[in-house]
Amino acid sequence: MSERLLTISPSPHIHSPLTVPQIMRVVILAMVPALLFATWQFGLGAIYVSSLAVIFCVLSEYVIVKYLFRKSTTIGDGSAIITGLLLAFNVPSNLPWYIILIGSVASVGLAKWTYGGLGNNPFNPALVGRVFLLISFPVQMTSWPEAHPVWTLDGATMATPLGLLKEGLRAGRTVPDIMGELPSLTDFILGLRAGSLGETSGLALLLGMAYMLYKKVITWHTPVSMMLGVVLLSGACWLYDPTHFAHPLFHLLTGGVLLGAIFMATDYVTSPVTQRGMLLYGFCIGILTVLIRLFGSYPEGVSFAILIMNAFVPMINKYVKPPRYGAKPSTQKH
């Protein structure tokens, strides 16, 4: 018979009516509320950083694929655009162009195409770029513009709520005393605070999550379990000593918890494939985030926590999986 009846290909063998470009378009649309709020909040800085990050990521992918791998261009799948937007969402809105360029090359070249491109990278590309920049340019990556509409590329900078909390505790102050100088929880939800370009407005991020859930691009397991991990551990510490540990809602609504839980921990390539695996993966990210915040040298820990758990995804996929069809539980071997 000339007709091929059997197609042999690597796993996972998951069928979906959505193509990769369609999924990427849904994610891009889900990021629009946060991007619009960032534009209102940071003005030209948000437009400048977002545009450059997308352009540099797309150009990096084009050059690498076309001239190093000698393959047909892959920029049409939209993954480079997502990487650029997520990188922009994780940096200050006053970052110089050359640092954005370095971060884009690190995200696409180092984190993605070193492993063979989309579907092969073990670590989230945008977070690799963000951590690379944080280590290489710590001053520029921690200079946060003030949280109000600034329609210039230069503006006053201030510390984030997490940074102010860390500095205050190191100075011997108590949490209630520090909290009196910080924005309210309502301001945290709306995004009226300093921070990276895409993390400030919890409401805008939750709107994006609702849209992706509606389109069935993501499931609730990873983001909800990550938020639960953050709330449970920070809540236990707060109940133990509220003078030295902040309220769990503070940890949930500040920093990059919502951004990481919704847009980065849910990355198909670098997250588990089973629902039980997603629950374990997300919960561990939440726990690690709080541990780094409370006991690490950095005030924020979301990026490090997600990258650490990215490394454990193959193990989670191996040991947290459903039984093989037709096999008895006692005969299952990992």
C-alpha positions in Angstrom: 0.0 0.0 0.0 1.3 3.4 -0.9 -0.7 5.3 1.7 1.1 5.9 5.0 -1.1 4.5 7.8 1.4 5.0 10.6 3.2 8.2 11.6 6.1 7.8 14.0 7.1 10.9 16.0 8.4 11.9 19.4 6.0 12.3 22.3 3.9 14.0 23.7 1.1 12.9 21.3 -1.5 15.5 22.2 -4.1 16.5 19.6 -5.7 20.0 19.7 -7.6 22.0 17.1 -5.4 25.0 18.0 -2.2 25.6 16.1 0.9 27.2 17.6 0.2 30.6 15.9 -3.4 30.5 17.2 -2.2 29.8 20.7 0.3 32.6 20.5 -2.3 35.1 19.3 -4.5 34.2 22.3 -1.6 34.8 24.7 -0.8 38.1 23.0 -4.4 39.3 23.3 -4.4 38.2 27.0 -1.4 40.4 27.6 -3.0 43.5 26.1 -4.8 44.7 29.3 -1.5 44.6 31.2 0.3 46.3 28.4 -2.3 49.0 28.1 -2.1 49.7 31.8 1.7 49.8 31.7 1.4 52.4 28.9 -0.9 54.5 31.0 1.3 54.1 34.0 4.8 54.5 32.6 4.0 56.3 29.3 6.6 56.3 26.6 8.9 54.0 28.6 6.4 51.1 28.3 6.0 51.6 24.6 9.8 52.0 24.1 10.8 48.9 26.1 8.0 46.7 24.7 8.7 47.6 21.1 12.4 47.2 21.3 12.1 43.9 23.1 9.8 42.4 20.5 11.9 43.8 17.6 15.1 42.5 19.0 13.7 39.1 19.9 12.2 38.7 16.4 15.4 39.8 14.7 17.5 37.5 16.9 15.4 34.5 16.0 15.5 35.4 12.3 19.3 35.7 12.2 19.9 32.6 14.3 17.5 30.4 12.3 18.4 31.8 8.9 22.2 32.1 9.1 23.3 29.7 11.9 20.8 26.8 11.6 20.2 27.4 7.8 16.5 26.7 8.2 13.3 28.4 7.1 12.4 31.3 9.3 10.2 30.5 12.3 9.1 34.0 13.3 5.7 33.4 11.9 4.7 31.1 14.8 4.6 34.1 17.1 6.8 32.6 19.9 9.5 35.3 19.5 6.9 38.0 19.9 5.7 36.4 23.1 9.3 36.1 24.4 9.8 39.8 23.6 6.7 40.9 25.4 7.4 38.7 28.5 10.9 40.0 28.6 9.6 43.6 28.5 7.0 42.7 31.2 9.9 41.6 33.5 12.1 44.7 33.3 11.9 48.4 34.3 10.3 50.7 31.8 13.4 52.9 31.8 15.9 50.3 30.6 18.5 51.4 28.0 18.2 50.0 24.5 21.5 48.1 24.6 20.5 46.2 27.7 17.2 45.2 26.1 19.2 44.0 23.1 21.5 41.8 25.3 18.5 40.4 27.1 16.7 39.6 23.9 19.7 37.7 22.5 20.1 35.8 25.8 16.4 34.9 25.7 16.3 33.7 22.1 19.8 32.6 21.5 20.9 31.2 24.9 17.7 29.9 26.3 15.8 28.8 23.2 17.9 28.0 20.2 20.9 26.6 22.1 18.5 23.6 22.7 17.1 23.5 19.2 14.2 26.0 19.2 10.6 26.1 20.3 9.6 22.9 22.0 13.1 21.9 23.1 14.1 24.5 25.6 14.0 23.3 29.2 13.9 26.8 30.7 11.5 29.8 30.1 13.4 32.0 27.6 12.1 35.3 28.9 13.0 34.5 32.5 16.5 33.4 31.4 16.9 36.8 29.8 15.6 38.5 32.8 17.9 36.7 35.3 20.8 37.2 32.9 20.2 40.9 32.9 19.6 41.1 36.7 23.0 39.5 37.3 24.8 41.5 34.6 23.2 44.9 35.2 21.9 44.9 38.8 21.7 48.7 39.1 19.7 49.3 35.9 17.5 46.3 36.6 16.5 47.5 40.0 15.9 51.2 39.2 12.1 51.4 39.1 10.2 54.4 37.7 7.6 56.0 39.8 4.1 54.6 39.4 2.3 57.5 37.7 1.9 58.5 34.1 5.2 59.8 32.8 5.2 60.7 29.1 9.0 61.0 28.9 11.8 58.4 28.8 13.4 59.8 32.0 11.8 60.1 35.4 12.3 59.7 39.1 12.9 56.2 40.4 11.8 54.5 43.6 12.0 51.1 45.3 9.3 48.5 44.9 7.1 47.5 47.9 9.1 44.3 48.3 12.4 46.2 48.2 11.1 48.7 50.8 10.0 45.8 53.0 13.4 44.1 52.7 15.3 47.3 53.5 13.1 48.1 56.4 13.5 44.7 58.0 17.3 44.9 57.6 17.2 48.2 59.4 15.4 46.6 62.3 12.0 48.0 61.7 8.8 46.0 62.1 6.4 45.0 59.3 3.4 47.1 60.7 5.6 50.2 60.8 6.8 49.6 57.2 3.3 48.9 55.9 2.2 52.3 57.0 4.4 53.8 54.4 3.4 51.5 51.5 0.4 51.7 49.2 -2.9 49.9 50.2 -3.9 46.5 49.0 -6.4 48.2 46.7 -3.5 50.1 45.1 -1.7 46.8 44.6 -4.6 45.3 42.8 -5.1 48.3 40.6 -1.3 48.6 40.0 -0.6 52.0 41.6 2.9 51.1 42.6 6.5 50.8 41.3 7.6 47.6 39.6 8.5 46.0 36.3 6.5 47.0 33.2 4.0 44.2 33.3 3.7 43.1 36.9 2.0 46.0 38.6 -1.7 45.7 37.8 -3.1 42.5 39.4 -6.5 43.3 37.9 -5.1 43.5 34.3 -3.2 40.3 34.7 -6.3 38.5 36.1 -8.3 39.7 33.1 -5.7 38.1 30.8 -5.9 34.9 32.8 -9.7 34.8 32.5 -9.4 35.2 28.7 -6.9 32.3 28.4 -9.0 30.1 30.6 -12.0 30.9 28.4 -10.1 30.1 25.3 -8.8 26.9 27.0 -5.2 27.8 26.2 -4.2 27.2 29.9 -5.8 25.4 32.8 -6.3 26.6 36.3 -4.0 24.0 37.9 -0.6 25.8 37.7 -1.5 29.4 38.4 -3.9 28.5 41.3 -1.5 26.1 42.9 1.3 28.6 42.7 -0.8 31.3 44.3 -1.9 28.8 47.0 1.7 27.9 47.7 2.5 31.6 48.2 -0.5 32.3 50.4 0.0 29.2 52.6 3.6 29.6 53.4 3.6 33.4 53.8 0.3 33.1 55.8 1.9 30.5 58.2 4.9 32.8 58.7 2.6 35.8 59.3 0.6 34.0 61.9 3.8 32.9 63.6 5.2 36.4 63.8 3.3 39.3 62.2 6.0 41.8 63.2 8.6 40.3 61.0 6.5 38.6 58.2 4.1 40.4 55.9 0.4 39.5 55.3 -0.1 36.7 52.6 -2.1 39.1 50.4 0.9 41.4 50.3 3.0 38.6 49.0 0.4 37.6 46.5 -0.3 41.0 45.1 3.3 42.4 45.0 6.2 41.5 42.8 5.7 39.1 39.9 3.6 36.4 41.5 0.5 37.0 39.3 2.6 37.7 36.2 4.7 34.5 36.8 1.7 32.3 37.7 -0.4 33.3 34.7 2.0 33.9 31.8 5.3 32.1 32.6 4.7 29.1 34.8 2.0 28.0 32.4 4.4 27.9 29.4 3.7 24.6 27.6 7.3 23.7 26.9 8.7 24.2 30.4 5.8 22.9 32.5 4.4 19.5 33.3 1.9 17.8 31.0 -0.4 16.2 33.6 -2.8 17.9 35.9 -1.3 16.4 39.1 2.2 17.4 37.8 0.9 21.0 37.3 -0.4 21.2 40.8 2.8 20.0 42.3 4.9 22.2 40.0 2.9 25.4 40.7 2.8 24.7 44.5 6.5 24.3 44.7 7.1 27.5 42.7 4.9 29.3 45.2 6.8 27.9 48.2 10.2 28.7 46.6 9.1 32.2 45.9 8.3 32.9 49.5 11.5 31.2 50.8 13.6 33.4 48.5 11.7 36.5 49.4 12.0 35.9 53.2 15.4 34.4 53.5 17.3 35.2 50.3 19.3 38.3 49.4 16.9 39.4 46.7 13.6 40.9 47.6 11.9 39.0 44.8 12.1 35.3 44.0 9.5 34.5 41.3 12.0 34.3 38.4 14.4 32.1 40.3 11.6 29.8 41.6 10.2 29.2 38.1 13.6 28.5 36.6 14.5 26.1 39.4 11.2 24.2 39.0 11.7 24.2 35.2 14.7 21.9 35.9 12.5 19.5 37.8 9.8 19.2 35.1 11.3 16.1 33.4 11.3 14.4 36.8 7.8 15.5 37.6 6.6 14.2 34.2 8.3 10.9 34.9 7.0 10.2 38.4 3.7 12.0 38.4 1.8 10.4 35.5 -1.3 8.3 34.9 -0.9 4.5 34.6 -0.4 3.1 31.2 -3.5 1.9 29.5 -4.2 -1.8 30.2 -1.4 -2.2 32.8 -1.9 -3.3 36.4 -0.8 -0.7 39.0 1.6 -3.3 40.5 3.5 -3.7 37.2 4.0 0.0 36.6 7.7 0.9 36.5 9.0 4.5 36.5 
